[in-house]
Amino acid sequence: MIIDILEIKEAADRIATQAVRTPIIESAQLNADTGARVLIKAECLQRSGSFKFRGAYNRLSQLSQAQRRAGVVAWSSGNHAQGIAAAAQILKIPATIVMPLDAPEIKMQKTKEYGAEIVTYDRYTQSREDIGKALSKERGATLVPSYDDHHIITGQGTVGLEFLEQSLALGYEIEQLLVCCGGGGLIAGTASAFSQLSPDTAVYSVEPDSFDDHKRSLISGTRESNAPDARSICDALLAPEPGSMTFPINHALLTAGLSVSDAEVRDAMKYAFSTLKLVIEPGGAVALAAVLAGKLDVKGKTVGVVVSGGNVDPVVFSESIL
Amino acid sequence: MIIDILEIKEAADRIATQAVRTPIIESAQLNADTGARVLIKAECLQRSGSFKFRGAYNRLSQLSQAQRRAGVVAWSSGNHAQGIAAAAQILKIPATIVMPLDAPEIKMQKTKEYGAEIVTYDRYTQSREDIGKALSKERGATLVPSYDDHHIITGQGTVGLEFLEQSLALGYEIEQLLVCCGGGGLIAGTASAFSQLSPDTAVYSVEPDSFDDHKRSLISGTRESNAPDARSICDALLAPEPGSMTFPINHALLTAGLSVSDAEVRDAMKYAFSTLKLVIEPGGAVALAAVLAGKLDVKGKTVGVVVSGGNVDPVVFSESIL
């Protein structure tokens, strides 16, 4: 269930020549503003603009030659799409991505630039699973889920492994770790790494208030769904419920779930713009938002914050910083 | 004249506990778009939002106790102001900053937040030197120039030292180095470091087209001025002419001067937003702009680009990315 640290280390070796070992960013101003030592793992600086490249490359690089020729199919609101498309381009694998009609323009455009074919659907009336499965069957292509996949979760776990290695190299031990949560793949892999190498670290999921399925599921112990009419600017975190593979891991390893409002997300994006000089997308900003909005008592602690991506439409970004 | 590498190393030790060892950012997309290996030294992630903190802290930390009590005076369009104010706050030194009335609001506000007193003047009719000198005399305070000062240039030289150390650690040798240029302090210190540790690196200054005084001065061999009515969005690079201390260094060490238009600067800021996920201010983007706009043949080369700062008004930033 929990991903073995040896597998995460193998994944780290597998992606090493292609993925960015993203830096840890520390800001004197952020430390002063929070009363904590905040270490940011800046996955917005990752290839394809988010952590998703890690899992995608880890998964696709393990396909056989025959599987590579037959291509891959994935569904995604955008970051998994770009991660898959970027990895497929490197490995010369044909990729088809099923994307919601209302996915951010920048994510659609970049996915096309990586050479992938895009098939659109209506997020609120059609099933991306059905469309993806039909395409995959029709073409003999491999379906690559965005979180309920062992190799994807393992690849995302390299975020945790790196964060640990880099913070220890700086002489810091992360006491509290905040990670954004959509389907739960990033936090499942990351929490797996921490549970084996730094078991005393408390790991928290962070979600939009209206998509707080993990927060509620961690309390109830079963997978709770979000309201079908829920909306949030965090387009990367709109999964309907915790993943079937990710939730058992997260239920076993997470301390608790936190959530933030869209307004708090915008404030965090503005803070990142003016103080950190980082471009963070809404979904990538929830963990920082939780710290800035005081959702957790961080005073005097060493706090790890994963900033998961920076693929944001210019209009949405401008509205947030003005 | 040229700053001794031992002095730059001493400065690096002096600022080590307070300044950020800013990361080198490499982007597969940027490499593909330019046909080069481009290494970005991201000084936008520096404390106070630009490299200026380095020189400021190096200078202020060497003042005597009596000098610290009497305070410091500086003039600056913004980044030196913030660097001085941030360093003075840490060292508990009273700081007064003479700033142009049209300095970006964000730079004025941040300077105030660091606890400095601000005195404004009209950039086009008044002399900041006269105002600063009068204030310094009146208060017995130390004047801290933004570039024509040995310890300031030496502190900025730590950018070059770090860039060299970090690129070598990654296994790369920088063949061409592009650095923005206002008064010329950053590039004088940085070129000093490279000339002693990597003498084969060709170092280029980059300026706005309308403030290309270094470009012309490097050709003529004497300090040429900019037109009094010249304007540019690069508020950090509006010095009227090369510095009296910096120019002899730059004349001895630089290969040539390059310049870019305001439109090319905006394009680079937009590229940094959408592809690099970095917030770069206009003046901080000129070196990247020169590479993206093809001002130098970089194909097949390892190219170092200093991104000097990220203190940009939200309105200016939004206009550039939309």
Interface residues (C-beta under 8 A of the other chain):
Chain A: Q18 V20 P23 I25 E26 S27 A28 C44 L45 R47 G49 I106 K270 F273 S274 T275 L276 K277 L278 V279 I280 G310 P314 V315 F317 S318 I321 L322
Chain B: Q18 V20 P23 I25 E26 S27 A28 C44 L45 R47 G49 I106 K270 F273 S274 T275 L276 K277 L278 V279 I280 G310 P314 V315 F317 S318 I321 L322
